[in-house]
Structures are given as C-alpha cells and as structure tokens.
C-alpha cells in the first residue's frame, strides 16, 4: 500500500467524546498511539427514602412495599456507563437522611428517590437545605413525574426523583441517563436532528392532553404492508404500575395541550432500548 492511504500524519482518528470500541482500539494501535486519555466511569450514589420501603427479600410489614427504585436506578446507571453505589434506604427522619446521604461523599452524583414532593414526610429539600443544598430547580410539568429536584451540596450534584416507581424511572430516563452521559464526556442524547426523532403511528385514539408533557408507556409492532411502526399505548397508565413500564417498548410523547389524536396519527416516541 502507498503511505497515507489509510490515514495521514496529524489526522484525528478517534474524536473525543466517543465510547471506545474494539475497532477504535485497533485503529489507535495502527496509528502507534499506545496510551489513550479517557474519562473514568462516574460513581453515582443511589438513595431511596421512606418508612414504607423494605429491601427485596426482607419481611414485608403492614403498609410497606418493596424498594424497586434503588435496584432499577442502579441498573439504569450501569447500562448508561456509570458505577452505581447503592446507599440503601433512609427512613423519614432527618438523622437517617443525613447519615445515608453523608455516605455519598466522593461520588460524582447523588440520586435520591422520594422525599422531594413537599408532603409532611418529604424531607430532602428541608434537611439537606439546612446542610448547604442549593436548589437550582424543583418540579417539572410532566406526567408521570413532577416532583423533580436538582441542586448542589457543595461540589456534589444532587438529583431528586419522585418516589412513585414509574414516575421515578421515567424521570431517570429523561434526566439521569443524560447526566451520566455528560459525566462520561459524551453528548446528551437530545442532540438529534428534528427529522431524526423516532415516530410511530397510533393504533388507538388518545384524549387531548393537559398542560403537562406526557410520556405514555406503549408497545411497538410493525405493519406488514407499509412497514410503519405502530404504537399501542397501554389503556391504564397509573404511575404505580411498574409492569407496564417493564413490558413497554417505547414512551409515546404527548406535548402540553396536544389535541386529541386518532388512529393512524403519527406521534413522537422514545424507544426503550435498555
């Protein structure tokens, strides 16, 4: 081969912000680059809150539920490229919350599920605020979700997610996963061109939306004749129904004040590829 047919001196072979594959490593070796400067995987501390929570496998008392959020968030963080550090469950006391949150020292991000909605036992903003948590935003006009919080306790970013399981995980897909990507030095997933936004056609009508942006759990199929993707939202979208999220293939996005939709209308979707 002639010199320079593959790459030339000074040419960039692997751009910054790329998740390295075996092909990339082979190219680096061919370019005589024995060492690559990379980002370490971010450590993301996960804390669940609430007297009603018990760990899976433990005895379940009256008015208690198993903590699905901690396990699910750890899996999402790992799949996004981070290292989850599960801090367990904090009870609804200032002492327990401070002790558990204090174990996040050294993490790159602290994620707390529950405790940010403003109820009598929602202590995160109050207790951590007294210890220097500066809140940058609180609440989002979305469904499922809403009680969403972000702030900083010194140099530690803190993301507060709803305690309701589906609200927690949908919020995590939209806010936590991109945050892990940024910590990895990658672009957040929202840099798609408008024409590249995935879409599908509805198999069932939808009512007009209110002022909140909605994310409907749905399955996907493909129409044989046209090849179009078909989205079928589950008829019941209660935010406690985690099974619907586990069985879903995508989220159907409904903009605020979207008019009623009929069968065959094209809607934006967020594929659930995890």
VEXDREN-2710 file (C-alpha; in Angstrom, 1 decimal):
% VEXDREN-2710
k/r/px/py/pz
1/UNK/0.0/0.0/0.0
2/UNK/1.1/3.6/-0.5
3/UNK/1.9/5.6/2.6
4/UNK/-1.0/7.7/3.8
5/UNK/-3.7/5.6/2.1
6/UNK/-5.3/4.8/5.4
7/UNK/-4.5/7.9/7.5
8/UNK/-2.0/10.7/7.4
9/UNK/0.3/12.2/9.9
10/UNK/-1.6/14.6/12.2
11/UNK/-5.0/13.3/11.2
12/UNK/-7.5/12.7/14.0
13/UNK/-8.5/9.1/14.1
14/UNK/-10.7/8.9/17.2
15/UNK/-12.6/12.1/18.3
16/UNK/-13.1/13.0/21.9
17/UNK/-16.4/12.0/23.5
18/UNK/-16.6/8.7/21.7
19/UNK/-17.3/5.4/23.5
20/UNK/-14.3/3.3/22.5
21/UNK/-15.0/0.0/20.7
22/UNK/-12.5/-2.7/19.7
23/UNK/-12.3/-1.2/16.3
24/UNK/-11.2/2.1/17.8
25/UNK/-8.5/0.4/19.9
26/UNK/-7.3/-1.3/16.8
27/UNK/-7.1/2.0/14.9
28/UNK/-5.2/3.6/17.8
29/UNK/-2.7/0.7/17.8
30/UNK/-2.3/1.1/14.0
31/UNK/-1.6/4.8/14.5
32/UNK/1.0/4.0/17.1
33/UNK/-0.9/5.5/20.0
34/UNK/-0.1/3.2/22.9
35/UNK/-1.9/5.3/25.5
36/UNK/-5.4/6.9/25.4
37/UNK/-6.6/9.6/27.8
38/UNK/-10.2/8.5/28.8
39/UNK/-12.8/9.5/31.3
40/UNK/-13.3/7.2/34.3
41/UNK/-16.8/5.8/34.8
42/UNK/-18.7/8.2/37.1
43/UNK/-19.7/6.9/40.6
44/UNK/-23.4/7.6/41.1
45/UNK/-24.8/7.2/44.6
46/UNK/-28.4/6.0/44.9
47/UNK/-30.5/6.6/47.9
48/UNK/-34.2/5.5/48.4
49/UNK/-36.2/7.2/51.1
50/UNK/-39.4/6.4/53.0
51/UNK/-40.6/4.4/56.1
52/UNK/-42.8/2.4/53.8
53/UNK/-39.8/0.8/51.9
54/UNK/-38.1/-2.5/52.6
55/UNK/-35.4/-4.3/50.6
56/UNK/-36.5/-7.2/48.3
57/UNK/-36.2/-10.4/50.3
58/UNK/-37.0/-8.9/53.7
59/UNK/-40.3/-9.4/55.6
60/UNK/-43.0/-7.0/54.4
61/UNK/-44.9/-5.2/57.1
62/UNK/-48.3/-3.5/57.1
63/UNK/-48.4/-0.5/54.7
64/UNK/-45.0/-1.3/53.2
65/UNK/-43.7/-2.0/49.7
66/UNK/-40.5/-3.4/48.3
67/UNK/-38.0/-0.9/47.1
68/UNK/-37.9/-1.2/43.3
69/UNK/-36.4/2.2/42.7
70/UNK/-32.9/1.5/44.1
71/UNK/-32.5/-1.6/42.1
72/UNK/-33.9/-0.1/38.9
73/UNK/-31.8/3.1/39.1
74/UNK/-28.6/1.1/39.7
75/UNK/-29.3/-0.9/36.6
76/UNK/-30.0/2.2/34.5
77/UNK/-26.8/3.8/35.8
78/UNK/-24.8/0.8/34.9
79/UNK/-26.3/0.5/31.5
80/UNK/-25.5/4.2/30.8
81/UNK/-21.9/3.6/31.7
82/UNK/-21.8/4.7/35.3
83/UNK/-20.9/2.8/38.5
84/UNK/-23.9/2.7/40.9
85/UNK/-23.3/2.9/44.6
86/UNK/-26.5/1.8/46.4
87/UNK/-26.7/3.6/49.8
88/UNK/-29.8/1.7/50.8
89/UNK/-33.0/3.1/52.4
90/UNK/-33.2/6.2/54.6
91/UNK/-36.2/6.4/56.9
92/UNK/-38.3/9.6/57.3
93/UNK/-36.1/11.2/59.9
94/UNK/-33.6/14.0/59.5
95/UNK/-30.9/11.8/61.3
96/UNK/-31.4/8.9/58.9
97/UNK/-31.4/11.0/55.8
98/UNK/-28.3/12.9/56.8
99/UNK/-26.4/9.7/57.7
100/UNK/-27.3/7.9/54.5
101/UNK/-26.7/11.0/52.3
102/UNK/-23.3/11.5/54.0
103/UNK/-22.2/8.2/52.6
104/UNK/-22.3/9.7/49.1
105/UNK/-19.1/11.6/49.8
106/UNK/-16.7/11.1/46.9
107/UNK/-19.4/10.3/44.4
108/UNK/-19.8/12.3/41.2
109/UNK/-23.6/12.5/41.6
110/UNK/-26.2/11.7/44.3
111/UNK/-29.6/10.5/43.2
112/UNK/-32.4/10.4/45.8
113/UNK/-35.8/8.8/45.1
114/UNK/-38.7/10.1/47.1
115/UNK/-38.7/12.9/49.7
116/UNK/-38.9/15.8/47.3
117/UNK/-42.6/16.3/46.7
118/UNK/-43.4/18.6/49.6
119/UNK/-45.5/16.3/51.8
120/UNK/-45.2/16.1/55.6
121/UNK/-42.6/13.4/55.4
122/UNK/-40.8/14.7/52.3
123/UNK/-37.6/15.9/54.0
124/UNK/-35.0/16.1/51.3
125/UNK/-35.2/19.8/50.5
126/UNK/-35.6/20.9/54.1
127/UNK/-32.9/18.7/55.7
128/UNK/-30.3/18.9/53.0
129/UNK/-31.0/22.5/52.5
130/UNK/-30.0/23.2/56.1
131/UNK/-26.7/21.5/55.3
132/UNK/-26.0/23.7/52.2
133/UNK/-28.0/22.1/49.4
134/UNK/-28.6/24.9/46.8
135/UNK/-31.6/24.0/44.7
136/UNK/-31.4/25.0/41.0
137/UNK/-34.9/23.8/40.0
138/UNK/-37.8/22.0/41.6
139/UNK/-40.8/20.4/39.9
140/UNK/-41.3/19.7/36.2
141/UNK/-44.6/19.9/34.2
142/UNK/-44.5/16.3/33.1
143/UNK/-46.6/13.1/33.6
144/UNK/-45.6/10.7/35.1
145/UNK/-43.3/12.7/37.3
146/UNK/-43.5/16.2/38.6
147/UNK/-41.7/16.2/42.0
148/UNK/-38.3/16.6/40.4
149/UNK/-35.4/18.4/42.0
150/UNK/-31.8/19.3/41.1
151/UNK/-29.3/21.2/43.2
152/UNK/-25.7/21.1/44.6
153/UNK/-24.4/20.3/48.0
154/UNK/-21.1/21.9/47.7
155/UNK/-19.5/20.3/44.7
156/UNK/-21.8/17.3/44.7
157/UNK/-24.7/17.4/42.2
158/UNK/-28.0/16.1/43.7
159/UNK/-30.9/14.8/41.6
160/UNK/-34.1/14.2/43.5
161/UNK/-36.6/11.9/41.7
162/UNK/-40.2/11.1/42.6
163/UNK/-40.8/8.1/44.8
164/UNK/-43.6/6.6/42.7
165/UNK/-41.8/3.8/40.8
166/UNK/-42.9/4.7/37.2
167/UNK/-42.5/8.4/37.8
168/UNK/-39.1/7.8/39.2
169/UNK/-37.9/5.7/36.3
170/UNK/-39.4/7.8/33.5
171/UNK/-37.8/10.9/35.1
172/UNK/-34.5/8.9/35.4
173/UNK/-34.6/8.1/31.7
174/UNK/-35.1/11.7/30.8
175/UNK/-32.8/13.4/33.3
176/UNK/-30.4/10.9/35.0
177/UNK/-29.3/9.0/31.9
178/UNK/-28.2/12.1/30.0
179/UNK/-26.5/13.3/33.1
180/UNK/-24.4/10.2/33.2
181/UNK/-23.6/10.7/29.5
182/UNK/-22.3/14.2/30.2
183/UNK/-20.2/12.9/33.2
184/UNK/-18.7/10.5/30.7
185/UNK/-17.8/13.3/28.4
186/UNK/-20.4/12.3/25.8
187/UNK/-23.1/14.4/24.2
188/UNK/-26.5/14.1/25.9
189/UNK/-29.0/12.1/23.8
190/UNK/-31.1/15.2/22.9
191/UNK/-28.8/16.3/20.1
192/UNK/-30.9/14.6/17.4
193/UNK/-31.9/16.5/14.3
194/UNK/-35.7/17.2/14.3
195/UNK/-36.2/15.0/11.3
196/UNK/-34.4/12.1/13.1
197/UNK/-36.8/12.0/16.1
198/UNK/-38.3/8.5/16.1
199/UNK/-42.0/8.3/15.4
200/UNK/-44.8/5.7/15.1
201/UNK/-48.5/5.6/14.1
202/UNK/-51.1/5.2/16.8
203/UNK/-53.2/2.0/16.9
204/UNK/-55.7/3.6/19.3
205/UNK/-57.2/7.1/19.9
206/UNK/-55.8/9.4/22.6
207/UNK/-57.6/12.1/24.5
208/UNK/-56.5/15.8/24.4
209/UNK/-53.6/16.5/26.8
210/UNK/-53.5/19.0/29.6
211/UNK/-50.7/21.5/30.3
212/UNK/-48.1/18.8/31.3
213/UNK/-46.0/16.9/28.8
214/UNK/-47.0/13.2/29.0
215/UNK/-45.0/10.0/28.4
216/UNK/-47.3/7.1/27.7
217/UNK/-46.0/3.5/28.0
218/UNK/-46.6/1.6/24.8
219/UNK/-45.7/-1.5/22.9
220/UNK/-44.4/-1.4/19.3
221/UNK/-45.2/-3.5/16.3
222/UNK/-44.6/-3.2/12.6
223/UNK/-47.3/-3.0/9.9
224/UNK/-46.6/-5.7/7.3
225/UNK/-48.0/-3.8/4.3
226/UNK/-46.4/-0.4/4.9
227/UNK/-43.5/-1.2/7.3
228/UNK/-44.7/1.6/9.6
229/UNK/-44.1/1.3/13.3
230/UNK/-47.3/1.0/15.2
231/UNK/-47.5/2.3/18.8
232/UNK/-50.1/0.8/21.1
233/UNK/-50.3/2.7/24.5
234/UNK/-51.4/0.6/27.5
235/UNK/-55.0/1.5/28.4
236/UNK/-54.1/2.0/32.0
237/UNK/-51.2/4.4/32.7
238/UNK/-51.2/4.6/36.5
239/UNK/-47.8/5.6/37.8
240/UNK/-47.7/2.8/40.3
241/UNK/-47.9/0.1/37.5
242/UNK/-44.3/-0.8/37.0
243/UNK/-45.2/-3.9/35.0
244/UNK/-46.4/-1.6/32.2
245/UNK/-43.0/0.1/32.0
246/UNK/-41.1/-3.2/32.1
247/UNK/-43.3/-4.6/29.2
248/UNK/-43.2/-1.3/27.2
249/UNK/-41.1/-0.9/24.0
250/UNK/-41.3/2.9/24.0
251/UNK/-42.8/6.0/25.5
252/UNK/-45.3/8.0/23.4
253/UNK/-44.6/11.7/23.9
254/UNK/-47.6/14.0/24.1
255/UNK/-46.8/17.7/24.1
256/UNK/-48.6/20.1/26.5
257/UNK/-52.2/20.9/25.3
258/UNK/-51.8/18.4/22.4
259/UNK/-55.3/17.9/20.8
260/UNK/-57.0/14.6/20.7
261/UNK/-55.3/12.0/18.4
262/UNK/-57.0/9.4/16.3
263/UNK/-55.9/6.0/15.0
264/UNK/-53.2/6.4/12.4
265/UNK/-51.9/9.8/13.7
266/UNK/-48.1/10.0/13.8
267/UNK/-46.6/10.6/17.3
268/UNK/-43.1/11.0/18.6
269/UNK/-41.7/8.1/20.6
270/UNK/-38.7/7.4/22.9
271/UNK/-37.6/3.9/22.3
272/UNK/-36.7/2.0/25.5
273/UNK/-33.5/0.3/24.4
274/UNK/-32.1/-0.5/27.9
END
